[in-house]
Amino acid sequence: MHNKVVFHLARALGELGAPVLRFNFRGVGASAGSHDRGVGERADVAAALDHLARDYTELPICLAGFSFGSWVGSMVGCSDPRVTQIVAAGTPTRMFSNAAFVTCSKRKLFVQGGADEHGPAQELEAFVRRLPEPKALCVIPEADHFFTGHADELREAVAGYFALEGLPPALTHMERVRGPSNSHR
């Protein structure tokens, strides 16, 4: 959760007024358990969604993930009715045989580095072409897997997408009623 890409994704969403929850998968940092090759990690994502749904009952959920988190998160997010939007950054195309996306009709944003060594942009472009709408792909030229030196462009890609596509109505309502999120304080 302290990875710089995860931080900047959370910051971008927070600046839009969304409540944000970052967490470590099992076995990462001080979290309990051990790596489970995506199986147990899906339960971690589901537990995080349960927590958000309890605290923000009227809000749609945007599930954003980076690298392994985009792969695991999308498997859960595509099937969870509480999730209305998926943001996948640094998608590792070499491990990303995610059948869930093939039938996923939820809003999807992919942000990828043009020089991503774990997910070549051309491979992701071919994958995204096969997906149902709505979908968007933003490739940041010269950015590597960790968007080194391109954090501002990563945040701008997320903000620009939501500026064009619009925020979900409940999130727009929350911004007016509750004010900006903690990331603005």
N, C-alpha and C positions, 0 to 999 in steps of 0.2 A: 504494500500500500504506500510505501515511501519511494517507490520508483518514480523518476522524474516525469515519465510519460503519464502515469496514472495521476500524479499530482496535477499536471497541466490539463488533463481531461476534466478532472474534478473542478479545477479552478474555472475553466471555461463554462461548465454547466452551472457552477455557483454564481458566476457573474451574470448569468441569464436569470437568476433568481430561484434556481432549483435547489431543494435540500439535497445534500450529497452525502453518501456513505461510502467510505473506502474501507476495505478489509483485506486481510491476508488470507490466502488459501491455507488449508491444513498443512502443517509442517514448515511454514514460511515465517521467519522472524520468531516471535515468541508464541505463535499459535500452536495448539496441541495437534497431535496426529502426525501423519507422514504422507508424503506425496502418493496419490492413488491413481495416477495416469488418466485423470479426467473424470473418473467415476465418482469418488467421494467429493471431489471438488464441485460437482454439480449440486450436491447436497449443501455445500457451503454457499453457493449462489442462491439456492432456494431459501436458505435460512436468512440471508441478507435481504432478499425480497420480502420475506415474511415480516422482518423487522420494519422495513420501510412502509409496508402496507398497513401495519399496526399504527405507526406514528403519523402517517399521512394518508388517511383513509379516502380522502376525496381527490387525491392527485394521481394522474397516470404516472407510470414508472418508465423512465428511460434507463436502459441497462447499457452501460458503457464498459468496455474492456480493452485491455492492451495485450497483445501477443497471445500467450496461453489463455489469458483471461477473456480475450475476444472469442476464442474457440469454445471454451467451456461455457461462457456467458451466453453465447448465441444459441447453444443447444437448449439451455433452460429458457431463455427469453422468447424464443420462437414459439414455444409451447405453453408458456405461462400467460393466461389471459390478462393479468395485471400489467404486463409489459406492453407498451404501445410503440416504443421506439428503441432501436438498437444502434449503438455506435461502436464500431470495431476499428481499433487503431493498431497498426503494425501486425496485421493478420498474417500468421505464419502459414503460407500457402502449402508448404511441403508437408505439414501435418494436418491440414485443414480439409479433411474429406467430410464436411459437415452436411449431411443429408437434410438436416432440419431447415437450413436456409432455402433449399430448393423449392419448398412449398410455403415458405414464410411470406405472408402478405403484409407484414408490419413494416412501418417506415424503417429504412436501413441506411446508415451512413457508414461508408468505409473511408478511412484516412490512412494513406500508405506513403512511405518514403519512396522516392524514385530510385534510390540506391539501397533499398531494404535487402539485406543479405539473407533474411529468413523468409521473405515473402516478396519475390520479384514482382514489380508492378504489373508486368505483362501477364504473369500467371493470375494475379488477382483480377485484372481487367477481364480476362477470359472467364473466370469464375463468376464475376458479377454480371456479365452479359447474360448468363443463363438463369439468373434469378428473376422472380416476379417483381413487378413494381409494387409499391414505390421503393426506389433505391437511388443512391447517389454515391459516386466515387470521387474522392479528391486525392490526387497524387501530388506530393510536395517534392518537386525536382531536387535532386542531390541529397535529400534527407536519408539517413540510414535508418536502421530498425528502431533506434532509440531517439530519432528525430534530433540528433546532436546538432546544436546550433540553430535549430528550427522550431523551438518550443512556441515562439510567438505565432509562427505560421500554423502550427497544430491548433492552437487556441482559436486563431482566426478562421480556420476551416470549420470548426464546430460552430462558432458564433455565426459565420456566414451562412452555413446550412440552415440554422434555425431562423435567421433573418429572412431567408427566402421561403422556407417551408412553413414558418410560423411555429410558435410554441403551442403545445396542447392547451385547450381552453381552460382546464382547471389550473394549470400552472400560471397562466396569464392572470386568472382571478386571484391566485395566492399572492402574486407580486403586488397587486393593487391593495389587497386586504392586509397582508402582513408586512409589507415592505421588503427590502432587499435581504438576501440570505446573509449568513454570518461571514461569508467571504468578502462582503463589502464593508465589514466593520473592522 
